[in-house]
Amino acid sequence: MIYFDNAATTYPKPEAVYREMDKCMREYCANPGRSGHKLSMEAGRVVLEARELLAELFHAKKSENIVFCLNATDALNIAIKGLVEKGDHVITTSMEHNSVLRPLKHLENAGIETTIVPCGKTGELDLSHIEKAIRGNTRLIVTTHASNVTGTIMPIKEIGEIARRNSLKYIIDTAQTAGAYPIDVEEINVDVLVFTGHKGLMGPQGVGGFYVKEGTALRQMREGGTGSMSESLIHPELLPDKYESGTPNTPGIAGLAAGLRFIKEVGIDHIRMHEERITRYFLEQLSKIEDVIVYGPGPLEKRAPVVSLNIENKTSSEVSFYLDNQFDIATRPGLHCAPLAHNTIGTGVHGAVRFSFGYYNTEDEVDKAVKALKSIVKEECC
């Protein structure tokens, strides 16, 4: 199969990821940090290594400011709900995933106000709209780094500067960018940076987390065993234990560590340039096909490796079905858990077909996809 659904989950993974997860399960998968025996110590070492690799990737000064969760959705719920209180106002954008929008909508029932700033038809954000939305009770800005629908890259540094000038907290969702785009938490004014392991970080599903800025206090969402301060009935305040209770996903974290080592070895710039080359080539070939509508920004520097499109007179589900069943090409149709993003770009009724590229995709695969799209346009296959 040709796999173009990397915005959902990267596939395949580096071989080292599979090997490390298997090794973990077979050789040292005890509870990390819960005992003093060799297996527990080795499990703890691997968890610490993953934490340190993430801190290095994001240029965080302390690895204890990296917290592991289930995934980016889990992390966003902890971050958003941990920062706001009744009466607070939150600003976000129309290009967000439901992992941001649904927690905010739920919080409206608890007296939290939300402003969803509209973006342009290509998903791009006018910064003045953020500034105009700020009120006296504004507490938080939360945005994606890149849209999972159009790939539109948000100006996170500039948004962070707006947050700093107005003494606001800022959360960034890097689900579509971490592992391929340079992110320096010391250069941008970010209080919480959310990541997931199963996309650009090359790890497995079921592990993600967040970086929390020194001095930024979140209310923890759960309490329990941490392996530290076991004599106390009060949950510890020290990081990362404050936000990590219960047995962690050690095999998942081990796989994530292997993915992070791969990124470090290959080089984040090399990965990004490869994905940009594939995206550019795909867009160039699409421009030659009549009846194909492409969404998102034109300049490649404003787009992550995500391209959503539609074919005139066909639904996105039909096109994706033909690609899968007739050509063995995996894409994702529909609304991509981001309905407001689709309303923004004009595809709110039927959605769009999303092609999302990863490190292992090739130009030859793109050629086959373009040939398949031409066949669907001409109705030769369906």
C-alpha positions as CSV (number, residue, x, y, z in Angstrom):
1,M,0.0,0.0,0.0
2,I,1.0,3.6,-0.6
3,Y,0.4,5.4,2.6
4,F,-0.5,9.1,2.6
5,D,-2.1,9.4,6.0
6,N,0.9,10.6,8.0
7,A,-1.0,13.5,9.6
8,A,-3.1,10.9,11.4
9,T,-0.2,8.5,12.3
10,T,3.2,8.1,10.6
11,Y,3.7,4.8,8.9
12,P,5.9,2.9,8.7
13,K,8.2,3.6,11.7
14,P,12.0,3.3,11.8
15,E,13.0,-0.3,12.4
16,A,14.6,0.7,15.6
17,V,11.2,1.6,17.0
18,Y,9.8,-1.9,16.5
19,R,13.0,-3.4,17.9
20,E,13.1,-1.3,21.0
21,M,9.4,-1.9,21.9
22,D,10.0,-5.6,21.5
23,K,13.1,-5.5,23.6
24,C,11.3,-3.6,26.3
25,M,8.5,-6.1,26.5
26,R,10.9,-9.0,26.5
27,E,13.8,-7.8,28.6
28,Y,13.0,-4.9,31.0
29,C,9.3,-4.0,31.0
30,A,8.9,-3.5,34.8
31,N,7.5,-0.4,36.6
32,P,9.9,2.5,36.1
33,G,10.9,4.3,39.2
34,R,8.8,2.0,41.5
35,S,11.5,-0.4,42.6
36,G,15.2,-0.7,43.1
37,H,15.7,-3.9,41.1
38,K,17.5,-4.1,37.8
39,L,14.5,-4.3,35.5
40,S,12.8,-1.3,37.1
41,M,16.0,0.7,37.0
42,E,16.4,-0.1,33.3
43,A,12.8,0.9,32.5
44,G,13.3,4.1,34.5
45,R,16.5,4.8,32.5
46,V,14.7,4.5,29.2
47,V,11.9,6.8,30.3
48,L,14.4,9.4,31.5
49,E,16.2,9.1,28.1
50,A,13.0,9.8,26.2
51,R,12.4,12.8,28.5
52,E,15.9,14.1,27.9
53,L,15.6,13.6,24.1
54,L,12.4,15.6,24.1
55,A,13.9,18.4,26.2
56,E,16.8,18.5,23.7
57,L,14.4,18.6,20.7
58,F,12.4,21.5,22.1
59,H,15.4,23.2,23.7
60,A,14.0,23.0,27.2
61,K,16.5,23.6,29.9
62,K,15.1,20.9,32.3
63,S,13.9,17.4,31.3
64,E,11.6,17.3,34.3
65,N,9.4,19.9,32.5
66,I,8.5,17.2,30.0
67,V,5.4,15.3,31.1
68,F,4.1,12.1,29.5
69,C,0.4,11.6,28.8
70,L,-1.7,9.3,26.6
71,N,-1.6,11.5,23.5
72,A,-1.9,15.1,22.5
73,T,-5.7,15.2,23.2
74,D,-5.0,14.1,26.8
75,A,-2.3,16.7,27.1
76,L,-4.5,19.5,25.7
77,N,-7.2,18.6,28.2
78,I,-4.8,18.8,31.1
79,A,-3.3,22.1,29.9
80,I,-6.5,23.9,29.0
81,K,-8.5,22.8,32.0
82,G,-5.5,23.2,34.3
83,L,-5.0,26.9,33.4
84,V,-8.5,28.5,33.3
85,E,-11.1,29.2,35.9
86,K,-14.7,30.4,36.0
87,G,-14.9,33.8,34.5
88,D,-11.8,33.5,32.4
89,H,-11.8,34.2,28.6
90,V,-9.9,32.0,26.1
91,I,-8.9,32.9,22.5
92,T,-8.4,30.3,19.8
93,T,-8.7,30.0,16.0
94,S,-11.1,28.5,13.5
95,M,-8.3,26.1,12.3
96,E,-8.2,24.1,15.5
97,H,-8.7,20.4,15.9
98,N,-11.5,19.2,18.1
99,S,-9.0,18.3,20.8
100,V,-8.9,22.1,21.4
101,L,-12.4,23.1,20.5
102,R,-14.3,20.4,22.4
103,P,-12.6,21.0,25.8
104,L,-13.3,24.7,25.4
105,K,-16.9,24.2,24.5
106,H,-17.3,21.9,27.5
107,L,-15.7,24.6,29.7
108,E,-18.3,27.1,28.5
109,N,-20.7,25.1,30.7
110,A,-18.5,26.0,33.7
111,G,-18.5,29.7,33.0
112,I,-15.4,30.0,30.7
113,E,-15.8,32.4,27.7
114,T,-14.3,31.5,24.3
115,T,-13.6,33.6,21.2
116,I,-12.8,31.7,18.1
117,V,-10.9,34.0,15.8
118,P,-11.7,33.4,12.1
119,C,-8.9,32.6,9.7
120,G,-8.7,33.3,6.0
121,K,-9.8,30.9,3.2
122,T,-6.3,29.4,3.1
123,G,-6.3,28.9,6.9
124,E,-3.9,31.8,7.5
125,L,-4.3,34.0,10.6
126,D,-4.4,37.7,10.8
127,L,-2.6,38.6,14.0
128,S,-4.6,41.7,14.5
129,H,-7.7,39.6,15.1
130,I,-6.0,38.0,18.1
131,E,-5.1,41.4,19.5
132,K,-8.6,42.7,19.0
133,A,-10.1,39.7,20.7
134,I,-8.2,40.3,24.0
135,R,-10.5,41.4,26.9
136,G,-9.9,42.3,30.5
137,N,-10.7,38.8,31.6
138,T,-8.6,37.0,28.9
139,R,-6.4,34.4,30.4
140,L,-5.3,32.1,27.6
141,I,-4.5,31.8,23.9
142,V,-4.3,28.3,22.4
143,T,-3.5,27.6,18.8
144,T,-2.2,24.8,16.6
145,H,1.3,25.1,15.1
146,A,0.1,23.8,11.8
147,S,-3.4,22.8,10.6
148,N,-4.2,19.2,10.2
149,V,-6.5,20.1,7.3
150,T,-4.5,22.6,5.1
151,G,-1.1,22.3,6.7
152,T,-1.2,26.1,7.3
153,I,1.6,27.1,9.6
154,M,0.7,29.5,12.3
155,P,3.0,32.4,13.4
156,I,3.6,31.0,16.9
157,K,6.5,33.3,17.8
158,E,4.4,36.4,17.0
159,I,1.4,35.0,18.9
160,G,3.7,34.3,21.8
161,E,4.8,37.9,21.8
162,I,1.2,39.1,21.9
163,A,0.7,36.8,24.9
164,R,3.8,38.2,26.6
165,R,2.8,41.8,26.1
166,N,-0.6,41.2,27.5
167,S,0.4,38.8,30.4
168,L,-1.5,35.9,28.9
169,K,-0.8,32.2,28.9
170,Y,-0.1,30.5,25.6
171,I,-0.6,26.8,24.6
172,I,0.7,25.4,21.3
173,D,-0.4,22.1,19.8
174,T,2.5,20.7,17.8
175,A,0.9,17.5,16.7
176,Q,1.6,18.2,13.0
177,T,5.1,19.8,13.4
178,A,7.1,18.2,16.2
179,G,9.9,16.1,14.7
180,A,10.1,18.0,11.4
181,Y,10.1,21.7,12.3
182,P,12.5,23.4,14.7
183,I,10.8,24.5,17.9
184,D,12.7,26.4,20.6
185,V,10.6,26.9,23.8
186,E,13.3,29.4,25.0
187,E,12.7,31.6,22.0
188,I,9.0,31.6,21.9
189,N,6.7,32.7,24.8
190,V,5.0,29.4,25.3
191,D,3.6,28.2,28.6
192,V,2.6,24.7,27.5
193,L,3.7,22.9,24.3
194,V,1.8,19.8,23.5
195,F,3.2,16.9,21.4
196,T,2.1,13.5,20.4
197,G,4.4,10.5,19.9
198,H,2.8,8.7,16.9
199,K,3.1,11.3,14.2
200,G,6.3,13.2,13.3
201,L,8.2,11.9,16.4
202,M,8.1,8.5,14.8
203,G,6.8,6.7,17.9
204,P,3.8,4.4,18.5
205,Q,0.3,5.3,19.4
206,G,-0.7,5.7,23.0
207,V,2.0,8.1,24.2
208,G,2.3,11.9,24.0
209,G,2.7,14.7,26.5
210,F,3.6,18.3,27.1
211,Y,6.3,20.7,28.0
212,V,5.4,23.1,30.8
213,K,7.3,26.3,31.4
214,E,9.1,26.7,34.7
215,G,6.7,28.6,37.0
216,T,3.6,27.8,35.0
217,A,1.2,26.0,37.4
218,L,-1.5,23.7,36.1
219,R,-4.1,22.0,38.2
220,Q,-3.4,18.3,38.0
221,M,-6.3,16.3,36.6
222,R,-5.6,13.1,38.7
223,E,-3.8,11.9,41.7
224,G,-2.2,8.6,42.7
225,G,1.0,6.6,42.8
226,T,4.1,8.3,41.5
227,G,6.9,6.3,43.1
228,S,7.9,9.5,44.9
229,M,7.0,10.7,48.4
230,S,5.0,7.5,49.0
231,E,4.8,8.3,52.7
232,S,2.5,11.3,51.9
233,L,-1.2,11.1,51.2
234,I,-0.9,14.4,49.4
235,H,0.1,14.2,45.7
236,P,3.6,15.6,45.2
237,E,4.1,19.0,43.6
238,L,7.5,18.2,42.0
239,L,7.8,17.8,38.3
240,P,7.0,15.7,36.4
241,D,5.4,13.6,39.1
242,K,2.7,16.3,39.7
243,Y,1.1,15.4,36.4
244,E,2.2,11.8,36.0
245,S,0.4,9.3,38.3
246,G,0.0,5.6,37.7
247,T,2.1,3.2,35.7
248,P,3.4,4.8,32.5
249,N,3.3,3.3,29.0
250,T,6.8,2.1,29.2
251,P,6.9,0.1,25.9
252,G,5.3,3.2,24.1
253,I,7.9,5.5,25.7
254,A,10.7,3.2,24.7
255,G,9.4,3.2,21.1
256,L,9.2,7.0,21.3
257,A,12.8,7.2,22.5
258,A,13.9,5.1,19.5
259,G,12.0,7.5,17.2
260,L,13.6,10.5,18.8
261,R,17.1,8.9,18.4
262,F,16.3,8.4,14.7
263,I,15.3,12.0,14.2
264,K,18.5,13.1,16.0
265,E,20.6,10.9,13.8
266,V,18.9,11.7,10.5
267,G,18.5,15.4,11.3
268,I,15.3,17.4,11.7
269,D,16.3,19.7,8.8
270,H,16.8,16.7,6.5
271,I,13.4,15.3,7.4
272,R,11.7,18.6,6.8
273,M,13.4,19.2,3.5
274,H,12.4,15.7,2.3
275,E,8.8,16.2,3.2
276,E,8.8,19.7,1.7
277,R,10.2,18.3,-1.6
278,I,7.5,15.6,-1.8
279,T,4.8,18.2,-1.0
280,R,6.1,20.6,-3.6
281,Y,6.3,17.8,-6.2
282,F,2.7,16.8,-5.5
283,L,1.4,20.3,-5.7
284,E,3.2,20.8,-9.0
285,Q,1.6,17.7,-10.5
286,L,-1.8,18.6,-9.1
287,S,-1.7,21.9,-10.9
288,K,-1.8,20.0,-14.2
289,I,-5.0,18.2,-13.5
290,E,-8.3,19.8,-14.4
291,D,-11.3,19.6,-12.0
292,V,-9.0,19.2,-8.9
293,I,-9.5,21.9,-6.2
294,V,-6.5,22.3,-3.8
295,Y,-6.9,24.0,-0.4
296,G,-4.4,25.8,1.8
297,P,-1.7,28.4,1.3
298,G,0.3,28.7,-1.9
299,P,3.8,29.4,-0.6
300,L,5.4,26.1,0.6
301,E,7.1,27.8,3.6
302,K,3.6,28.5,5.0
303,R,2.5,24.8,4.7
304,A,3.3,21.7,6.5
305,P,3.3,18.4,4.4
306,V,-0.5,18.3,4.3
307,V,-2.5,18.8,1.1
308,S,-6.3,18.6,1.1
309,L,-8.2,18.5,-2.2
310,N,-11.5,17.7,-3.9
311,I,-12.5,16.6,-7.3
312,E,-15.4,18.4,-9.0
313,N,-18.7,16.5,-8.8
314,K,-17.4,13.8,-6.4
315,T,-17.5,13.6,-2.6
316,S,-14.3,13.2,-0.6
317,S,-15.5,9.8,0.6
318,E,-15.9,8.6,-2.9
319,V,-12.5,9.7,-4.0
320,S,-10.8,8.3,-1.0
321,F,-12.7,5.0,-1.4
322,Y,-11.5,4.7,-5.1
323,L,-7.9,5.5,-4.1
324,D,-8.0,2.8,-1.5
325,N,-9.9,0.1,-3.3
326,Q,-8.8,0.6,-6.9
327,F,-5.2,1.9,-6.4
328,D,-4.2,0.7,-2.9
329,I,-3.5,4.3,-1.8
330,A,-4.4,5.4,1.8
331,T,-5.7,8.9,2.3
332,R,-8.3,10.4,4.7
333,P,-11.6,12.0,3.6
334,G,-14.1,14.0,5.6
335,L,-13.8,16.6,8.2
336,H,-10.6,15.4,9.9
337,C,-12.0,16.2,13.4
338,A,-11.7,19.9,12.5
339,P,-15.2,21.1,11.4
340,L,-14.5,24.8,11.8
341,A,-11.4,24.5,9.7
342,H,-13.4,23.0,6.9
343,N,-16.0,25.7,7.3
344,T,-13.2,28.2,7.0
345,I,-11.9,26.9,3.7
346,G,-15.4,26.2,2.3
347,T,-15.5,22.4,2.6
348,G,-17.8,22.1,5.6
349,V,-20.5,20.0,3.9
350,H,-18.5,17.1,2.4
351,G,-15.0,17.7,3.7
352,A,-11.9,17.0,1.6
353,V,-9.5,14.3,0.7
354,R,-6.3,14.7,2.7
355,F,-2.9,13.6,1.5
356,S,-0.3,13.9,4.2
357,F,3.4,13.0,3.6
358,G,6.1,11.6,5.8
359,Y,9.8,10.8,5.7
360,Y,9.3,7.5,3.9
361,N,7.2,8.7,1.0
362,T,8.7,9.0,-2.4
363,E,8.2,10.9,-5.7
364,D,7.4,7.6,-7.4
365,E,4.5,7.1,-5.0
366,V,3.3,10.7,-5.8
367,D,3.4,9.8,-9.5
368,K,1.1,6.8,-8.9
369,A,-1.3,8.9,-6.8
370,V,-1.4,11.6,-9.5
371,K,-2.1,9.0,-12.1
372,A,-4.9,7.6,-9.9
373,L,-6.4,11.0,-9.5
374,K,-6.4,11.6,-13.2
375,S,-8.2,8.2,-13.7
376,I,-10.8,9.2,-11.1
377,V,-11.3,12.6,-12.8
378,K,-11.9,10.9,-16.2
379,E,-14.1,8.2,-14.5
380,E,-11.9,5.4,-15.9
381,C,-11.9,3.5,-12.7
382,C,-15.3,4.0,-11.2
